[in-house]
Amino acid sequence: MLTRNFSCESGEIDLVMVDTDGSIVFVEVRTKADETFGPPEASITQAKKARLLRTARYLLGANNIENRPFRFDVVAIVLGQTGRPQIRHYENAFVP
C-alpha cells in the first residue's frame, strides 16, 4: 500500500496501492449495512469518478510517477444482518 485516505483540494481516495505489474491502483471503498436501496457500488456517480480522476492525477504529478500505468478499482462491502460481510472487488471498475 502506498497510502490510505489521501486527500487534497480535488478530493479524496480511500486506498492507493501498487499491483504486482507495477501499476498504481486507486481504490474506492463503499460500505452499506444492506442492499435495500441498491448495492454500494451504485453510489459512485459520474461526478465522484471525475473527482477521483482529478485527485489521482494530482497524486501522480506531486510524486513524479506520471509515467506509470494506473487504474481505478472499487471494493463494495455489504455488512448484512448476520454472518460475514459480503465483499466484492471490481478491478478496473471504470476507465477515465
N, C-alpha and C positions, 0 to 999 in steps of 0.2 A: 504494500500500500504506500502510495506517495503522500496522501493526506486525506483527511476527512473534514467535513463541514467547512470547506473552503468558501470564503465569501469575499466579495468586492462590490463596488458600486453597481456592476452589471447584474449581479445575482449571487446565487449560492449553489454549490454542488456537494451532494452528500458524501460521495467517495471518489477518489482519484486513484486508480490502480495501474499497474503495468502488467500486460498479458505476457505469456511465455514468448511470443514472437516480437516483443518489444513495443507493441502498440500501447498507447495511452488509452485507458478506459475510464470514461466519465460515467458514474453510476448514480441514477436517481432511484431512491428507495421510497416506496409508498406503502403505508400500513393502514389497514382498516380492521375494525372489530369483526365485521361480517360483510357480506356482499349484497345486502338488502337493496342498496341504492346503486349497485354496479360494482365492478371489480376495481381495485385500487389503481391499476394501470390506466383505466379510462379517464382518470382525473388529470392526466398530463395533456394540457391544452397546447395549441399551436403557439400561444404566447409564452408558455413555460418552455417549450422547445427552443424558441428564439432566445430567451434569456439564458438557457443552458449553453447554447452555442456561443453567445457573446462572452459569457463567463469563461468557457473553455478556451476560447481564443485569447482572452486576456491572460489566463494562467500560462498557456503555452508561450506567448510572447514574453511575459515577465520572467520566465525561466529559460529562455533561449532554447526551447525544444520544439520550435515550429515545424521542423523538418520531419518529425515523427508521425507515423500514421496514428489516427485516433478514431474512436467510435463511442457511441452512447448506448449503454445498457440500462435496463430497468429491472429492479427487483421488487416484486409485489408480494406483500405478506398479508395473509388473512388470518387473524387470530382465532376466530371461531369461538363457540361456546365451551366446547370440551376438547380434550385431546391436544395433539400437537398442532402448531400453526402450519398453515399451508403456505409454502414459499415457491414462487415461480420466478425464474430468471430468464429474461428476454435479451439475448445477445444481439447487438446491433439493432436495437429496438426502433430506432429511427435514424434516417440519414439527413443531415443538414442540407 
